[in-house]
Amino acid sequence: MGAGQLAWPDGDLLKHRPLPVTIDSVALQSASDWTFNRKLPEQLSLSLLVVHKGQIVHERYAPGVDVTTKTRTWSTAPRRALFDRIGMRNTIVSTDRFGNFIFSSQVYTNARDLARFGLLYLNGGLWNGERLISQDWIDFVRTPAPSTKAIGNFYGGQWWLVPDDRPDVPAQKILSKLSFHNR
């Protein structure tokens, strides 16, 4: 069965649902606008998905980009054992110019598949009640590496983290107001 025939999050079939009343629609739109309107040359937003309690509540794409557009990712590659099991059917694993699989950088995927990947981590490594990633690993990648602690906590265990000194990242009060996390 194709991704368009399976319900989200295992597939791409979405049921239209009103925005939950617990989410401030003005704050959500403001965060979305901020994501696409930053004037930093090193950052270009192509897509944004906001998932609340396992459901997509906001989806936005830059001009020329849509739900099927695949972009290169970094450090997101664990295929059969991970991608297929969480419905990442739009993700392509490729090789470098020498024919070597380099899973830290030769993965092309779309925003919905990355949202599935994020849900896996948000749910502590569980997918449909099955443990795919250990809680110890989840904690490890979210913890700043001791080597970066003195200079801004920007890297965890194989994951980039938000550096302490990033003024362009929304304040925690905005993030909590949007109710991103299950509580």
Buried (B, 14 or more C-beta within 10 A) or exposed (E): EEBEEBEBBBBBEBEEEEEEEEBBEEBBEBBBEBBBEEEEEEEEBBBBBBBBBEBBBBBBBBEEBEBEBBEEBEEBBBBEEBBEBBBBBBBBBEEEEEEEEEBEEBBBBBBBBBBBBBBBBBBEBBBEEEEBBEEEBBEBBEEBBEEBEEEBBBBBBEBEBEBEEEEEEBEEEBBEBBBBEEE
